Amino acid sequence: MVKKFACFDVGGTFIKYGVVNEAGELLCDSKFPTPEDDCGELIPKLIAEKTGELKAGYALSGVGISTAGQVDHDKGVIIFATDNLPKYTGTKLAELVRNMTGLECRVENDVNAAALGEMWKGAAKGVKTFVCMTLGTGIGGAIIIDGKLLRGVGGSAGELGHMITNFEGEPCTCGMKGCFERYSSTLALVRSYVSRKRAAGEDISGISGEEVMERVRAGEYIANEVYDRFLDQVVAGIASLTHILDPGLFIIGGGLSNEGKPFFDEINRRLQNAIMPSFAKHTRVVQAELKNKAGLLGACYSIMNGI
């Protein structure tokens, strides 16, 4: 009989969930709002409740969870979470869900889960070594080497957004200066554009990344100048990672990846000129394929291979 798993993807706004079988088929899916407080108590309870509801229709073999925050994968504990998930830090998520459902449970960081999903059923299918990046409010990252996540000694490897690309640069929310995400995230693009427009006497506070890109496509001079600099910053970070890791493949997801072929063609063109020829011939950057399903499929892959 094909095994089925209850899978959850915990974000700052919604918790997506569904049933995924061992063939990678999403049999059902939905979402509910993430609690605004007491996440350490409420999230495990809500996951257990939804798992109970799913049990009524499916014979479940386990629970897989993808979640925002730094995760101790072996213990299933949330090492650290931002204020987007209040009182979530320190939550023994796997243990609590296991005790409440009677099912084995595995917990994975959300970007790591997305990378596992892309390796299993997405843009990295058949590939054993690659880097996964998300360009959004910040930059998330995961590194897969020979089919396994590179976790690091403390379990937090892959914090690509906090690679320092300008040691005298802007202060970052992590406490450092000049982090990659201060220059190469969607938020960085918006912030740079707003700053340039303000200097030109126009206040456009509240503009979104999508709106900036609309102005780029419309040919606005300042928007294109800011975007050109932004692309250089993104490529500089990818070039450094290429020379350190030589992964061959970079998968990019997040809001800006929705720009599709023009975005990726330009990134690849610039990257070819930013890395040594011996790397250029086998290195490419592609769009993530699984989009909103990546976390659920990655959570399934994690629990499926852990029991």
Salt bridges, closest charged atoms under 4 A:
ASP9 OD2 - LYS16 NZ 3.71
ASP37 OD1 - LYS87 NZ 3.90
ASP38 OD1 - LYS87 NZ 3.11
GLU41 OE2 - LYS45 NZ 3.13
GLU53 OE1 - LYS50 NZ 3.77
ASP74 OD1 - HIS73 ND1 3.79
GLU104 OE2 - ARG98 NH2 3.33
GLU108 OE1 - HIS73 NE2 3.53
GLU108 OE1 - ARG151 NH2 2.82
GLU170 OE1 - ARG182 NH2 3.35
GLU170 OE1 - ARG191 NH2 3.56
GLU181 OE1 - HIS162 NE2 3.78
GLU202 OE1 - LYS197 NZ 3.05
ASP203 OD1 - ARG198 NH2 3.95
GLU220 OE2 - LYS197 NZ 3.55
GLU220 OE1 - ARG215 NH1 3.83
GLU225 OE1 - ARG196 NH2 2.54
ASP228 OD1 - ARG270 NH2 2.62
ASP232 OD1 - ARG270 NH1 2.81
ASP246 OD1 - HIS282 NE2 2.66
GLU259 OE1 - ARG217 NH1 2.44
ASP265 OD2 - LYS261 NZ 2.62
GLU266 OE2 - ARG269 NH2 2.59
GLU266 OE2 - ARG270 NE 2.73
